[in-house]
Amino acid sequence: MKSFACGDVVPGCEARWVCSTDDEILVQVGAHAASVHGLTELPAELVASVHKAIHPVS
């Protein structure tokens, strides 16, 4: 399992996900970025930041 906290990339955001894979997290983050943060596209540097902030669940 993997986890991601949006606040690690967007300070102040409380959203968190726990999914089986990085790809599942990215799908959830993409939908969240559009609905909550108003992003219609995810810039490559943002995707890279998200990847770096995904951690294994211990």
N, C-alpha and C positions, 0 to 999 in steps of 0.2 A: 504494500500500500504506500501511497505517496500523499503528501499534504502540501497545501499552498495557502498562504495568508495574503490577501490583497494588500493589506497594510504594510507588508514588506516592500512593496513597490509603490503604492499610492498611500502616503501617510494619512492616517485618520480613517481609512476604510476598515471596517470590521469583518468583511466577508472572508470566509474560510472554506476550503474544500478538502476532502479526503477521498481519493479515487484510487483505482487499481493501477493506472498508468499515467505517465506525463501527458499523453495525448488526450485522455479523458479530462484531465484537469484543464488543458488548453481549450477544449470545447466549452467547458463551463465558464472559464475566465473570459472567453470571447463573448459569450452571451451576456455575462455580467458587465463587461466593459461597455457594451452597446447600451444596455438598459439602464445602468446606474451612472456610468461615467460619460455617456454620450459619444463614445468612439465608434465610428462606423468601420474603421480599418485599424488593425493593430500594426504599428510601425515595427520594423525588424528589431530595433533596439529595445522596444518594450517586450517583445516576445523573448529576446535573449535575457532580459532582466527577470522575466517570469520563470524561465528555465532554471536560472541560477538560484531562484528562491524556492524551488520545489525540493522538498526534503523527504527522505524515507520516514515512515511512521515506525517508531520503535515499540 
